[in-house]
Structure formats: structure tokens, C-alpha cells
């Protein structure tokens, strides 16, 4: 835009000079026009992100109120999870596992397998993966009595077997993996059938989902266990502050700085939404301020959402 403005201004000046030279009029008119042309060159850019607009976003979405009213110190109960080990995997799967050489040497990372299941774990990172590597999903006969409620109950029982003792605080979301058959003539739906179930498990803090701890339990369509993918880092503190900021101005400054370096800062304020959540960062539960916005590509018309997180 700046280049366009400059080119228009130069044309105006040249035309003014030409008219003045040809008409022989005094210079009063040309001086006025030159002043107008110069004002076009020096016009400021449209206002962008400001601290005041950031504050308005936080207030309008209720994030500021949530932050300042929420506890600063983490006084919630730990979930008493004491980590993974081979014996726990064997107890869960019901079969003996043959470990690899690294496991026998006592390394943090190990793997092994039995007749039906295999596992990989990293005790230092609190990660575990277990899977049924013998059963073919296509060969599983659907069980009419299996539904979301039953799968959820099964997942809660499995959590206890895996050593998660705070089942009352976990958030479980059951999803069905579906297959749809279509008529090749008119694309009408012939049949929808469930292929499997997935249960997403999240830890919570004061009723809010805790980012940084996640687990997915998968089940065949007859309700039998298929696999588990778990990442559950330790929480290394209790009673330590979850945020380092106290005053509203400090929070606005942090948010403004983060948005200034992110493409979300280019969106109009009315297109941004904010909120407050909790995230496990280096073993410490921290309050996190987040912003969400959507960009639309002018050429394709496709929209893409973005999120920026700001630890407080």
C-alpha cells in the first residue's frame, strides 16, 4: 500500500507543476495541492493490535475474570499414579511377557511381547504402549450389547488395572469408528457399522482438562481390548504457584507480547477468542491463557484454526 500511495502522490505533483507552468497562475493553488499530496504520503497505517484491544478480548471472553479468581497455588490431590513396569503390563494383559535385552539391563526404555500382546515403555517419560498384535479387526463379530456406556465402564476398569487410582477426576470421551457402505448407483447409504471404539482420557485440575497428560484406549467392536497409548508425565509439585502473574496489567502485557509475535495478532480483535486452562510444563501445573482464531485463505476459501498459548 505504501508504494501505491507514493506513486499517486508523485503523479499529483507532476500534474500540478504542469498546470502551474502552463497557466501562469500564482503559486497559491499549487502550494495547497502539494500540501494535500504530502499528507497522503505521511498518513499512518491502520491501527493494529494494541494492549487495550487485548484487554478487551480477555474481559469480553471472561478469561481475565477466570484467571484472577482461580487459585494461584496447586492444592489439588495427586492421582497417586506410581508409574509403569513390566509386572503391571503382565497383570493387565494376563500373560507373561518376554523382555528384550535393554529391559534386562534396567534401562528406562524397554519393550517386550507375549503370545498375544506386545508393549513398549519409557519409565523416565512415563509413556506406555500396549497392543494386541494377533487379532484382526475385520474378523471380530459385532456384539449388540456393546455400546458407549459399556465401553466407558470397561475403560474405567482398565484404568484401575493400569495403576490409575484417581478415576473420579479423569475425563473420558468415547468415540465410535464407523464404516459406511454406499450404493454405487446413487450414493445412497446402504449400511453404517461400528468398526471399533476409542476412549480419550484426560486428567483434570479443578474440573478443567489438564494439557500434557493424555491417553487413548482402543477396543474392538465386541468390547475386547485392542491397544493403549499413554503419556502421563509426573506432577512434581504440590502447593507451588501455578502462575507468576498477579495483576491484570501483567497478564495483558504477556498476552500482548505473545500475540505480537504470532499470526493471530493480525486478526481483528472481534475475531479472537480467549480462555484459561491448565497445562503440565516441566512437571509443574501452570495456568495457561490461550487465544483462538480462524484464518480464511482468499484463493481457496478454506479456513484454518490457530491457537496460541501463554503460560502465566
C-alpha positions as CSV (number, residue, x, y, z in Angstrom):
1,X,0.0,0.0,0.0
2,X,2.8,2.4,0.7
3,X,4.2,2.0,-2.8
4,X,0.8,2.8,-4.3
5,X,0.4,5.9,-2.2
6,X,3.8,7.2,-3.2
7,X,3.2,6.7,-6.9
8,X,-0.1,8.5,-6.7
9,X,1.5,11.4,-4.9
10,X,4.2,11.8,-7.5
11,X,1.7,11.9,-10.3
12,X,-0.3,14.7,-8.5
13,X,2.9,16.8,-8.0
14,X,3.9,16.4,-11.7
15,X,0.4,17.4,-12.9
16,X,0.3,20.4,-10.5
17,X,3.7,21.6,-11.8
18,X,2.5,21.2,-15.4
19,X,-0.7,23.1,-14.8
20,X,1.0,25.9,-13.0
21,X,3.7,26.3,-15.7
22,X,1.1,26.4,-18.5
23,X,-1.5,28.6,-16.8
24,X,0.9,31.2,-15.3
25,X,-1.3,31.4,-12.2
26,X,0.2,32.3,-8.9
27,X,1.6,29.6,-6.6
28,X,-1.1,29.7,-4.0
29,X,-3.1,26.9,-5.6
30,X,-0.1,24.7,-6.2
31,X,1.1,25.1,-2.6
32,X,-2.3,23.9,-1.3
33,X,-2.3,20.9,-3.6
34,X,1.3,20.0,-2.7
35,X,0.3,20.0,1.0
36,X,-2.5,17.6,0.3
37,X,-0.2,15.3,-1.7
38,X,2.3,15.3,1.2
39,X,-0.4,14.4,3.7
40,X,-1.2,11.3,1.7
41,X,2.4,10.2,1.9
42,X,2.6,10.7,5.6
43,X,-0.8,9.1,6.5
44,X,-0.3,6.5,9.3
45,X,-1.0,2.8,8.7
46,X,-4.4,1.5,10.0
47,X,-4.2,0.7,13.8
48,X,-3.3,-2.9,14.6
49,X,-3.1,-4.9,17.8
50,X,-3.0,-2.8,21.0
51,X,-2.8,-3.6,24.7
52,X,-6.2,-2.1,25.1
53,X,-7.7,-4.4,22.4
54,X,-6.0,-7.4,24.1
55,X,-7.5,-6.4,27.5
56,X,-11.0,-6.1,25.9
57,X,-10.7,-9.6,24.4
58,X,-9.7,-11.0,27.8
59,X,-12.6,-9.2,29.5
60,X,-15.2,-10.0,26.9
61,X,-14.5,-13.7,26.9
62,X,-14.3,-13.9,30.7
63,X,-10.7,-15.2,30.7
64,X,-9.4,-12.3,32.8
65,X,-12.1,-13.0,35.5
66,X,-11.3,-16.7,35.5
67,X,-7.6,-16.2,35.9
68,X,-7.9,-13.6,38.8
69,X,-10.5,-15.7,40.6
70,X,-8.8,-19.1,40.2
71,X,-6.4,-20.4,42.9
72,X,-2.8,-19.4,42.5
73,X,-1.4,-22.4,44.3
74,X,-1.9,-26.0,43.2
75,X,-3.7,-27.6,46.2
76,X,-5.5,-30.4,44.3
77,X,-5.0,-34.1,45.1
78,X,-2.4,-36.1,43.2
79,X,-3.8,-39.1,41.3
80,X,-1.4,-41.5,43.1
81,X,-0.1,-43.0,39.9
82,X,3.3,-44.6,40.6
83,X,4.5,-45.3,37.0
84,X,4.8,-48.3,34.7
85,X,6.6,-51.6,35.0
86,X,6.6,-55.0,33.3
87,X,4.7,-56.7,36.1
88,X,1.9,-54.2,35.7
89,X,1.7,-54.9,32.0
90,X,1.6,-58.6,32.6
91,X,-1.1,-58.2,35.2
92,X,-3.2,-56.1,32.8
93,X,-2.8,-58.4,29.8
94,X,-3.0,-61.6,31.7
95,X,0.1,-63.1,30.0
96,X,3.8,-63.4,30.6
97,X,6.0,-61.1,28.6
98,X,9.4,-61.8,27.2
99,X,11.5,-58.6,27.5
100,X,14.3,-57.5,25.2
101,X,17.9,-57.2,26.3
102,X,17.6,-53.5,27.1
103,X,14.9,-54.3,29.5
104,X,17.0,-56.8,31.3
105,X,19.8,-54.2,31.7
106,X,17.4,-51.9,33.6
107,X,17.2,-49.1,31.0
108,X,14.4,-46.5,31.2
109,X,13.2,-47.6,27.7
110,X,12.2,-51.2,27.2
111,X,9.9,-53.4,25.2
112,X,8.7,-57.0,25.1
113,X,5.9,-59.3,24.0
114,X,3.8,-62.3,24.8
115,X,1.7,-64.6,22.7
116,X,-1.0,-62.0,22.0
117,X,0.3,-58.6,23.2
118,X,3.4,-56.5,22.9
119,X,4.4,-53.4,24.8
120,X,6.9,-50.5,24.8
121,X,7.5,-48.2,27.7
122,X,9.7,-45.4,28.8
123,X,9.7,-45.1,32.5
124,X,11.5,-41.8,32.6
125,X,9.0,-40.1,30.3
126,X,6.0,-42.1,31.8
127,X,5.0,-43.4,28.4
128,X,3.4,-46.8,27.7
129,X,2.1,-48.5,24.5
130,X,0.3,-51.9,24.6
131,X,-1.3,-53.6,21.6
132,X,-2.9,-56.8,20.5
133,X,-0.8,-57.8,17.5
134,X,-2.6,-61.0,16.7
135,X,-6.3,-60.2,16.4
136,X,-7.6,-59.0,13.0
137,X,-10.3,-56.3,13.4
138,X,-12.1,-57.5,10.3
139,X,-12.7,-60.9,11.9
140,X,-14.4,-59.6,15.0
141,X,-18.1,-60.3,15.1
142,X,-20.2,-57.3,16.4
143,X,-21.8,-57.6,19.9
144,X,-25.2,-56.0,20.0
145,X,-24.9,-55.5,23.8
146,X,-21.7,-53.3,23.4
147,X,-22.4,-49.6,23.4
148,X,-20.7,-46.3,24.5
149,X,-21.8,-46.7,28.1
150,X,-20.4,-50.2,28.4
151,X,-17.1,-49.2,26.7
152,X,-16.8,-46.3,29.1
153,X,-17.2,-48.6,32.1
154,X,-14.7,-51.0,30.7
155,X,-12.2,-48.1,30.2
156,X,-12.6,-47.1,33.8
157,X,-11.9,-50.6,35.0
158,X,-8.8,-50.8,32.8
159,X,-7.5,-47.5,34.2
160,X,-7.5,-49.1,37.7
161,X,-5.7,-52.2,36.4
162,X,-3.1,-50.0,34.8
163,X,-2.5,-48.3,38.2
164,X,-4.5,-45.1,37.8
165,X,-6.3,-44.7,41.1
166,X,-7.9,-41.2,40.6
167,X,-10.6,-42.4,38.3
168,X,-13.1,-39.9,39.7
169,X,-11.1,-37.0,38.4
170,X,-10.5,-38.2,34.9
171,X,-12.4,-37.0,31.9
172,X,-13.4,-39.9,29.5
173,X,-14.7,-39.3,26.0
174,X,-15.9,-42.3,24.0
175,X,-15.9,-42.2,20.2
176,X,-17.0,-44.7,17.6
177,X,-15.0,-45.5,14.5
178,X,-17.6,-46.1,11.8
179,X,-17.6,-47.6,8.3
180,X,-20.3,-46.5,5.7
181,X,-21.4,-48.6,2.7
182,X,-22.8,-46.6,-0.3
183,X,-24.8,-47.7,-3.3
184,X,-22.6,-47.3,-6.3
185,X,-25.6,-46.2,-8.4
186,X,-27.0,-43.3,-6.4
187,X,-24.6,-43.0,-3.5
188,X,-27.4,-43.7,-1.1
189,X,-26.4,-45.2,2.3
190,X,-26.7,-48.9,2.5
191,X,-25.2,-49.6,5.9
192,X,-23.4,-47.9,8.8
193,X,-21.4,-50.2,11.1
194,X,-19.1,-49.7,14.0
195,X,-15.5,-50.9,13.5
196,X,-14.0,-50.0,16.9
197,X,-14.2,-47.7,19.9
198,X,-11.7,-45.2,21.1
199,X,-11.7,-43.7,24.6
200,X,-9.8,-40.4,25.1
201,X,-8.7,-40.0,28.7
202,X,-7.6,-36.6,30.2
203,X,-6.6,-35.7,33.7
204,X,-8.4,-32.7,35.2
205,X,-7.5,-29.8,37.6
206,X,-10.4,-28.1,39.3
207,X,-12.7,-29.7,36.8
208,X,-10.7,-28.4,33.7
209,X,-8.7,-30.7,31.4
210,X,-5.0,-30.8,32.1
211,X,-3.0,-30.5,28.9
212,X,0.2,-32.5,28.8
213,X,-1.3,-35.7,30.2
214,X,-3.1,-37.9,27.6
215,X,-4.2,-41.4,27.0
216,X,-6.2,-43.3,24.3
217,X,-7.7,-46.7,25.0
218,X,-8.9,-48.6,21.9
219,X,-11.4,-51.5,21.8
220,X,-12.7,-53.9,19.1
221,X,-16.3,-53.7,18.3
222,X,-17.1,-56.7,20.5
223,X,-15.7,-54.7,23.5
224,X,-12.4,-56.5,23.8
225,X,-9.2,-54.6,24.4
226,X,-7.2,-53.6,21.3
227,X,-4.5,-51.1,22.4
228,X,-3.5,-48.4,24.7
229,X,-1.3,-45.3,24.1
230,X,-0.4,-43.4,27.3
231,X,1.7,-40.4,28.0
232,X,1.4,-39.5,31.7
233,X,4.3,-37.3,33.0
234,X,4.7,-36.9,36.7
235,X,3.4,-33.9,38.6
236,X,6.5,-32.9,40.6
237,X,4.9,-30.4,42.9
238,X,2.0,-29.6,45.2
239,X,1.3,-26.2,46.7
240,X,3.6,-24.4,44.3
241,X,2.3,-21.4,42.4
242,X,0.5,-22.2,39.1
243,X,1.1,-18.6,37.8
244,X,3.8,-16.0,38.3
245,X,1.5,-13.0,37.5
246,X,-0.9,-11.4,39.9
247,X,-2.1,-8.1,38.4
248,X,-4.3,-7.7,35.3
249,X,-1.7,-5.4,33.7
250,X,0.9,-8.1,33.9
251,X,-1.4,-10.6,32.2
252,X,-2.2,-8.1,29.4
253,X,1.5,-7.4,28.8
254,X,2.2,-11.1,28.5
255,X,-0.7,-11.7,26.1
256,X,0.1,-8.7,24.0
257,X,3.8,-9.7,23.6
258,X,2.8,-13.3,22.6
259,X,0.2,-12.1,20.1
260,X,2.5,-9.6,18.6
261,X,4.9,-12.4,17.6
262,X,2.0,-14.7,16.3
263,X,-0.1,-14.5,13.2
264,X,-3.2,-14.4,15.4
265,X,-2.1,-10.8,16.2
266,X,-3.0,-9.9,12.6
267,X,-6.7,-10.7,13.1
268,X,-9.3,-8.1,14.1
269,X,-10.0,-8.2,17.8
270,X,-13.6,-9.3,17.3
271,X,-12.4,-12.5,15.6
272,X,-10.2,-13.6,18.5
273,X,-11.4,-15.7,21.5
274,X,-9.6,-16.2,24.7
275,X,-9.8,-18.7,27.6
276,X,-7.9,-20.1,30.6
277,X,-6.8,-23.7,31.1
278,X,-4.1,-25.8,32.8
279,X,-1.0,-27.4,31.3
280,X,1.7,-29.6,32.7
281,X,5.0,-27.9,31.9
282,X,8.3,-29.5,33.1
283,X,6.4,-31.3,35.8
284,X,4.6,-28.2,37.1
285,X,0.9,-27.5,36.6
286,X,0.7,-24.0,35.2
287,X,-2.2,-21.8,34.3
288,X,-2.3,-21.1,30.6
289,X,-4.0,-18.3,28.8
290,X,-5.0,-19.2,25.2
291,X,-6.2,-17.4,22.1
292,X,-8.1,-18.9,19.2
293,X,-8.8,-17.5,15.8
294,X,-9.5,-18.7,12.2
295,X,-7.9,-17.6,9.0
296,X,-9.6,-17.9,5.6
297,X,-7.5,-18.3,2.5
298,X,-8.6,-15.8,-0.1
299,X,-7.8,-18.1,-3.0
300,X,-9.1,-21.4,-1.9
301,X,-11.7,-20.2,0.6
302,X,-10.5,-22.8,3.1
303,X,-10.5,-21.9,6.8
304,X,-7.8,-22.9,9.3
305,X,-7.9,-22.5,13.0
306,X,-4.9,-21.4,15.1
307,X,-4.2,-21.3,18.8
308,X,-1.6,-19.5,20.9
309,X,-0.9,-20.5,24.5
310,X,0.6,-18.1,27.1
311,X,1.8,-19.7,30.4
312,X,1.1,-17.3,33.2
